Every structure is written in C-alpha cells, then in structure tokens.
Amino acid sequence: MPLARTAQGALHYDVVDQVAPWQVAPWQMGRDPILFHHGIGASAELWTGWRPALADRYRLVAFDMRGYGRSHIPHVDSKWSLDLLVDDLFAVADAAGLKRFHLVGESIGGTVALAAALVQPARIATLTVSNGAHLGASIQRVEAWRRQLDEGGVKAWSDAFMPDRFHDDALSLERRAWFAAQQEKWPRESILNALGVLVGTDLTARLGEIRCPTLLLHPDASPFIPVPIMAELHRHLPNAELNVIGHSRHGLPYSHADRCAALLRSFLDSRPAGW
C-alpha cells in the first residue's frame, strides 16, 4: 500500500500506470503525470471515471486527503491550515516520484491546488480546478454544517449535502448510493476541520502569479460557488480557459466524469510535449 509520510501521519495514494504500449513512454515524450486532489466528502476513488480518457497516455496518482479513508486521521484537536494541505500534496508528489506534474483539484482540492501553484510553480505543468475557487467558505456555513452534524450525525449531514451535489436525474441509483456511502464515512471533525481551512481564504491578490496553463471546470448550479465567482477567477488568471458545464451541481467531477475527463484530455494533448 503506497504511503506518503508526513510529520503528522501517512497519506495513502493510488497509482495507475497503464500507458499504452503504442504510445511513446511519458518520460521520453515529456508527458508529465497527473496528480488528483479530491474535496470534502469524496475520496481518491472519485477520479475512477476519469481514468479511461487519460490512462493510455498519462500516469495517474490520486490520494485520500488527511482526515479520511486510508490516510492519517488527525486528533480532534489538531490544527489544520491551507499550508498544511499544500504540504500534504507535495508529500504525495514526492513519494510518488513526481518531479513535475499536471495538478487537478476539486472543491477544497481546487483551492489547495491554486495555493500549491503559488508555492512551487516550477513543479506544476498545468493546473485544473473543478468546482473550486480562490475564495473560501463562510463561518455561517461552518456553523450550519456543525449543527447538521450535531443534530443528526454524519449521515444526516450527507443526506442534506447530496441534493447540493447532484440533480435528481444525474446518477443511477447504484452510483448515487456508492457516493453517499463514501461521504458518510467521513469523520465529523475532519469535515469541520477541512471546511474550517477555507474560512477567510482569499487568494485573489496573488492569482496573477499563476502563469501555468489553467483549465477551469465549473457546474452551472453549484450552491457553494456561483458561476460569477469562477468567472472572477478566470479573469485574474493570465493563462486560463473556463468551461461551465450545464445541468450540474457541486458533484460535477463525479456526475460528469466523462465530460470533465474529455475536456482535460483535450487540454493536455493540445500542449507541446514537455510544456
């Protein structure tokens, strides 16, 4: 089981290395690997639906963020920060041998990805943000989630979250049930600590420093990040393209995995080898 060691505990990651034999090897073509960072309530397996469109040419790495699943579950009193989550991301990259890589983040993972591109820009070949933003959550949302968790537990919180993620007709019953089951496994404190990282976060002043090609994927109906916020992010980034995907909510990378992965593949393949 591959693990990235940090001072606080280990992070589990998965590697898919199935580059097709008729493709020239990535290290010869300069095709950098892809690192994926999921958001609150999701897991490394969120990206499974993206693999068919990408795995023939790109080595893929995804990890469970701290506080969930097979990764380190911090003590309830642990202090979380955006800097800590950025450090986690690079710990996984180092453990997986990713010197330079394409970075994909969704929800809080998108915010972490933006921050990571500011911390070590030379290592980020391209950046993709799905249903994430440069601006963080409000204290009111933290309190609302805390109230849901205290009154009904994690399942009640998850049940309330599902309509924010998906339209009723977005998923089969099996796919919806699987996602809900993953979400319900999140520990209460990890949910609140991760969301707390976003309170007061504002990367606006530094967005102009992110020079790498950036792909923005956004739902047309996220209850957390309105389209104008993503349009503002697009406006501040010097080298970005924005795709707003119709009939989607905050679970965009799961409900529309095929569409998102196809957009990413086109975006990456359009770059010269070694970009």
N, C-alpha and C positions, 0 to 999 in steps of 0.2 A: 504494500500500500504506500504510494509515494506521499511523502510529507515534507512540508517546508517548515523549518524550525524558526521560531521567533523567541524573544526573551520571555514572552508570556505563555507560550504553548505552541503546539504544532497545528499547521493548516493542511488539510487533505486536498490533493488535487488529482485530476484525471488527465491523461494524455491520450489523444487519438493521433496516431502516426500511420496513416494509411495512404500516403501519397502514391498515386497510381504509377505502375512501372513504366508506362508510356510517357509519363511526364518526366522532364528532367528534374533531378533531385533539387529540393529547395535551396540547399547551400550552394549549388552550382549556379542556379538561376537568380540567386539573391531574393528568393521568395521568403520573406520573413514569416515566422509563425504567428498565430493569433492567440491572445490571452483574453479570456472572458471573465467578467466580474458581475455576478448577479446582485439583486437587491433584496430588501426585507421581504420575508415570506417565501422566497424562492430558494433554489439550490443549484449546484453545479449542473444537475440534470436538466435544468431549464433549457439548456442550449442543445439538447439532443436533436430537436427538429431542424437545427441549423446545419448539422453535420453533412447531410447528403450533398448539399450545394458547395461545400468547402473542402471536404476531407481529401479529395483526389489531388489537390494541389498544395494545401496548407496544413502544416502540423498544428493541432488544436490543443489548447490547455485551458481547463476550467477548474475552479476551486470553490469549495464551500467557505464562505466568509466566516470570520471568527464569530462564535456565538451560536453556531448552528451545525447540525448534522455530524459529520465525521471529523470536524475541526474542533479546536480548543473552545470549550465553553467557559468563559471567564467567570470569576466570582461575582456575585450580585453587586458588590460594592466597587467593582473595577471601573476605572475611568477610561472612557472611550473618547477618541478625538479623530478628526479628519486626518491629521498627520499619522496617527497610529494605523488607520486603514490604508493609507498610502504606503506606509512601511510594509504592511502585510502583502500588498500587491507585489511589491518588488521582491519580497522574500520568496514568494511563489515563483516569480520570474527567474530569480537566481537559482532556486532549487531545480527548476525545470531546464536550466541551461539556456534561457532566452536572453541573449545579449541585446538584441533589438527586435521589436515585435509590434504587430498591429494590436491595438488595445480596444476592446469592446466592453462597454459597461451599460447596465440598465438600472433605472431608478437611482437609488443611492450609489450603485456601482458606476453610474454615469458621472455623478458628482465626483466620486473618488478618481475616476479616470481623467477628468478635467484637471484635478489637482495634481495627479501624477505627471501629466504632461507639462506642468509648470515646474515640478521638482526635478525631473530628469528628462528634459526634452530630447536629448540625443538618443535615448533608447526607444522612443515612441515613433514608429514609422508612420502610422496613421492612427487616427482616433475615431471611434464610432460611439455615439451616445444615443441610446434608445430610451424614451420616456424618462429622461433625467434632465437635470438643469443645473445652472450655476448658482441658483438661489435655493436656500434651504427651507425647511418646514417652519411652521409657526408653533409657539408654545401652546396655542389653543388646540392644535392637532395632537400634540403630545398628551395633553390633558384628556382629550376625547378618547384616544386610544387607551390611556391608563384607566379611564372609567369603564370602558368596554371590558377590558381585561379583568378588572377588579370585580365587576358585577356578574360576568358570565364566563370568565376564563378564556383561554386561547381559542377554543372552538367558537365561542360567540363572537370574538374579535374577527376570526377568519370568516365566519358566515357573513358578517357585516361588510367585510372587505371584498368578497367575491363579486358583488354587483359593480363595485368600483373598477374591478379588473376586466370584466367580460360582459358583453351584451349576452342576453339570454340565448341567442342562436349562434354564438361564436364557437362553441365547442360541442363535441359529442359528450354524452353522459359519462363515458369512460374517461375521457381526457379531463373533464371538469372534476370528477371525483378524485383522480390522481393528484391534480394540482392542489385541491382542497386538503387532501391528506398530507401532502408535503408542508403546506402552510401551517397546518395545525400542530406540527412537530416543533415549531419554533418555541424556545423558552420565553416566558413573559419578559424577563429582564433583558434578554437580547433584543427583543422587539423594541422596547423602550429606549435602551441604550443606543441602538443603531439610529433610531429616529432622532434621539437627542443630539447626535453628532450634527444633524442638519440644521438644528435651531440656530438661527443667526448667521448661517453660512452665506457668504456673498463673494463670489469670485469675479464680479464684474470688472473691477479696476485692472485686473491682470489678464483678462481674456485676450487682449491684443498681442500678448506674448506667445500665444499658442500658434505656431507657424505651420505645424504639420497639416497635411490634408485631413479634413474632418467631415465625417458623414453624420448627419443628424436624422434620426428616425423618430417620428413622433405620432402618437394617436390623435385623432381629431376630437376625442371626447374624454381625455384624462380629467378626473375630478380634482387632481392634485396640481397638475402643471398645465395651465391653459396654453393654447397654441400661441398667443401673443408673447408669452414668456420664452418659448422656444424660438420665435421669430427674433426676439431681442438677442438671444444667444447667437443666433445665426448672424445677426447684424454686427456683433462685436468680434466675431472670429474672422481673421483675414483670409482664410482658405477653406471655406466650408460650403457644403451643399445641404439643403433641407428637403426632406421628404415627409409630408404629412399624409398618413395612411387613414383612409376612410373607414367608418364603421368599426372603430377600435377604441379601447379604453386602456387603463394602465397596465393591463397584462399583455400588451402588444407583442413582445418578443416570443410569447408562448402561443397566443391565439393566431398570430400571423407570422409564424416562424418561417414558412416557405417564402413569403413575400420579403421579409426582412433579410433573410439569408441571400436571396437572389440579388437584392439591392447591394448588399455588402460584397458579394462576389463580383458584380459588375464594377463596383467602385474600386476594388483591389486590383482586378485584372486590367483596369484601364491605366494603372500606374506602371511606369517603366520598372523592369526588374532592378532591385536594389534601391528603389526610391526610399 
